Amino acid sequence: DQQVKQNSPSLSVQEGRISILNCDYTNSMFDYFLWYKKYPAEGPTFLISISSIKDKNEDGRFTVFLNKSAKHLSLHIVPSQPGDSAVYFCAASPDKTGANNLFFGTGTRLTVIP
Amino acid sequence: DTEVTQTPKHLVMGMTNKKSLKCEQHMGHRAMYWYKQKAKKPPELMFVYSYEKLSINESVPSRFSPECPNSSLLNLHLHALQPEDSALYLCASSLRGQGADTQYFGPGTRLTVL
């Protein structure tokens, strides 16, 4: 059973515009959320995270929003650049269990068109 | 420095071979992880070592045997694998292995079992 879901397998955006990647989760025990970016044949690269006590975290062009009541998070990339083209995974961790077991979504392939 | 290194980058082995995957980090992290990723799927957790002790084993077959000689090194010993074990094997590390702890991934080892 997939506890973290990314319902859009792909997204195409024009360079300079905003990219919005969405993620939904089902387990209310998840308290810590992360976004990773992955290029082919490479490991995931950590982008940004958010704890459940916040609803927004910003780092440069990347902003993550968390709506805990809707069990939904999103990653905004502004402005989008061609180098952002990659697969983006959201991941969630049940903070309070004391074990750092990450549950990943299925990924969204972002293509930024020059 | 958030580097996790993995060797080899590629590995081809027969079903009767014994081989090992290696992972190393020098960030002072005390938790290390093995994940398996099949094509077009998210990474799936296999093992977690926390302070050099195995803390999570996600029902992985015994033909996969992890070893953590010290806090910087993590090995995955492979024996009598099946063709369906072919995948990208990812190593990750995090500071403590608890709660809101960001995992940093290596580039992975692409394993092919013939």
Interface residues (C-beta under 8 A of the other chain):
Chain A: V4 D31 Y32 L34 Y36 A41 E42 G43 P44 T45 F46 S49 S51 F89 S93 D95 K96 G98 A99 N100 N101 L102 F104 G105 T106 G107
Chain B: T2 V4 Q6 A31 K40 K41 P42 P43 E44 L45 V48 S55 I56 L88 L90 C91 A92 S94 R96 G97 Q98 G99 A100 D101 T102 Q103 Y104 F105 G106 P107 G108 R110
